Amino acid sequence: APSPGLQDGVATVSQAIAGAKGIELEVSEYYTYLHPDPSTMPEPRLDPGVRVGSLSPVHLDLLNETWPYGG
């Protein structure tokens, strides 16, 4: 069945391309909700133990070793 919001065939072609690379791609439906006044929403806060940073080419080996989608 076609996925709402996608052009006909996009999901099928995407799954075929991913499958050729050995990756299983599952199509999921989702709904987008828009808040009438986003400025009234609280700022998101990360857990104090979470560090946000940038990746550089120096991180490539570590990323490939620890993230199953690397390489």
N, C-alpha and C positions, 0 to 999 in steps of 0.2 A: 504494500500500500504506500502511496506517495506520502512523504512527510509534509505537514503543513509548513508553509513558509519557504520551502525549497523549490527550485525549478525542477520540472520533471527530469528524473534520471540522475540528479546530482548525488543523492544518497547512494545509489547503486554504483555509480562510477567511483565515488570516494571509497566505498567498501572494496571494490575490485583493486584499486591502486594500493590501498593499505594491505590487502591480502597478498599482493605480489611482493610486498616488502616484509611479509611474515607478521603483520600486525592485524589483530582482529579489531574491527571498528564496529561499534554498536551505535545505532542512531537512537537518540533519546529526544522525546518531546519536552518542551519547557514553555512556560508562560511568563511573559514579561508584565510586571505591574509597575505603573508609574505613579509616584506620589504627587498629589496636586500642588504641594509646596515643599520641594526638596530642601529649601533653606531652613526649614523647621526641624529637620531630622538631626539627631545627635551625630557627632563626629565618631567614626569607627576608631576603636582602640585595640591595638595589638597586645597580646600577653607580653609582660616585661621581658620574658626569656627569648622572645623572637627578635632576631636581628635581620634587618633589611639592608641589602647592599647590591652591588653590581657584580656581574660576572665579567671575566676577561678571558682571553685565550689561555692564560696560565691555569685556569680552573678546568680546562677541557678534560684532562685525564681523570680527575676526581669525579667530575660529572658523569663521564662514561662508565666509571667503575661503580657508582652508587645509584644512578638513576636508570631504571630498566629501559627507558626510551632513548638513551644516548647512543652514540656510535653511528 
